[in-house]
Amino acid sequence: MQILVLGAGGFIGRHIVAELLAAGHNVTGVARSTETLATAFPEATFVALDLAKTVGPEDWLIHLSDVDVVVNAAGVLRGPDMAAIHVNMPKTLYEAATTATVQRTVLISAISAREDVATDYSASKIAGEAVLRCSGLDYTILRPSLVYGDGSYGGTSLLRGMAGLPCVVPLPGRGDFAFTPIHVNDLARTVRIACEGGLPPRQMLEPVGPETISLKCLLSRYRAWLGFGRARFIHVPMPLMQLLGRFGDLVGDGPIATNSLTQMVAGNAGDSEAFAKAVDFVPRSLGAALRDRPAQVQDRWHARLFFFAPVLQATLILMWLMSAWLGLMYGAPQTEVLVHNFGMPMGWADPLRIGSSVLDTLVAAELLFGRSAARAALVQLAIVCGYTVVISVALPQLWLDPLGPLLKNLPVMVAIAIYGVIGNKR
């Protein structure tokens, strides 16, 4: 079969691509960036599209030529692109699919996408489901509970990070929020079964594992799996969690956000027996999955570094903003000395000082709003190296200063390089 997978670069999407390829299907993946995907999956074809920039039905037809099944695994938990990705883009896609050769569509939604959950995420997911139901296509809507795997992304990365904190593990509220987690490979297997027509058309299923457990139990199991000893919990009141969520909303990419918190509290438990009966296999339990895949040193690194990434990002943003402000307010004497030592006209001092402050502010903005930590790191390294070289030529004696104003640039560059490695979430 020829299968088009939207969101092929995501945690779930990558596993779906792998499952479909292993079953012998021809796969075309759609993602914002496809270079690494093409290297990881040479058997598949990939198309680079920004799904938030909705194309018309006629633009989709070229990508639907000879496609038998469309798998829509694209989704975002927050941000301005939510309606575009969950509702507008699928509408044009499904319109094109009705005139193409598409036999059925599989949509990955969420078990907490319900009318009683007051988030824009839930509302857009429900609206996206409605668009599919009204499209006239045969479909399967999958609403999985918490999806975990050998790796992690999103909610499962947050769980690992919380479980890996030293001394104590923060527990939102009483920690009694229920989950029926499913392994990502079992979800991908379910998608394959749906693609192959193994599920009755025009139905909604809730992919879940065989056991329902609380958030507290999840954290305990992950901490034990990581090898960090028994979990000692500290209860965090929900009002404080909500405050942290709002702060995450303002930052835009923090580890905690209002939507993720609300979706967690809403309940993520499902009917294990009903799902196993529908797909004719029993998904593995969390305990069995953790037992069969012992934690490695890389898993412990990831857990312990999870919260360091946003802390390091915030520290670097503060450093650049303070550098901009201090240079603008108090940097005139140093800039004049620099200009004098280079033999430049003294009239250049103020433009250079103001320009460097503007540059520092732009770097802080790139750190805060940019999509790529690696790109932000390269920009910072280039600027720090440039500053270091220029100041070294004009004021070489600063290398011998006991306070080390230039020497400190070396560990700063190492910190920037580390952020470039751990800052991206996928």
Secondary structure, 3 states (H helix, E strand, C coil): CEEEEECCCCHHHHHHHHHHHHCCCEEEEEECCCHHHHHHCCCCEEEECCCCCCCCHHHHHCCCCCCCEEEECCCCCCCCCHHHHHHHHHHHHHHHHHHCCCCEEEEECCCCCCCCCCCHHHHHHHHHHHHHHCCCCEEEEECCCCEECCCCCCHHHHHHHHHCCCCCEEEECCCCCEECCEEHHHHHHHHHHHHCCCCCCCEEECCCCCCCEEHHHHHHHHHHHHCCCCCCEEEECHHHHHHHHHHHHHHCCCCCCHHHHHHHHHCECCCHHHHHHHHCCCCCCHHHHHHHCCCCHHHHHHHHHCCHHHHHHHHHHHHHHHHHHHHHHHCHHHHHHHHHHCCCCHHHHHHHHHHHHHHHHHHHHHHHHCCCHHHHHHHHHHHHHHHHHHHHHHCHHHHHCCCCCCCCHHHHHHHHHHHHHHCCCC
